[in-house]
């Protein structure tokens, strides 16, 4: 990746948009979602980025909004639940469009059945999505059960099944991270845009970026992103390079 050019473009720009995924991008994956709470180093780094008046920093996460508020006291933008909720600096949480969650009563019993059949797996419930995690399950059994779950989930046009890193998530199909990111992209004429993410949900962000944007995929695998980094630690090194401006 042309790190030097990215850093130089960042330093000479005056209107910067920085879109950052969290899990798998700024921190590695943990066995349980609550174990991924950011440490002082990450919080200070994000705060430094967000305090620069030339920067608009947005955390674009699949996390629920309560967790984001508890974990981050930074004056930045936030996207929760893969785009179900957005929060601009100094404002409250908003939904991009009215969303339903009554479908959860039909999907949850199916996930509970897979929890009972897969030791170590568990359900995470958010306001507008349900996730079945199998990171702590036996790897071979967990993968087989995940494939079976996807095959057995009968969803409507209103719902989408996401296959993430050791997690299957069901959410409203009408929203995604790309739609949420477009809210910020359209706000002004940015002369520097950087987006970093690691999984399928971040591809929706990469897909709506202007051609001149720096898009970075974290980890292996195909991607629409222009560049790649191998791990969250490499992402932190890049962000540290930027704040040394």
Secondary structure, 3 states (H helix, E strand, C coil): CCHHHHHHHHHCCCCEEEEECCECCCECCCCCHHHHCCCHHHHHHHHHHHHCCCEEEEEECCCCHHHHHHHCCCCCEEEEHHHCEEECCCCCEEECCCCCCCCHHHHHHHHHHHHHHCCCCEEEECCCEEEEECCCCCHHHHHHHHHHHHHHCCCCCCEEEEEECCEEEEEECCCCHHHHHHHHHCCCCCCEEEEEECCHHHHHHHCCCCCCCEEEEECCCCCCCCEEECCHHHHHHHHHHHHCC
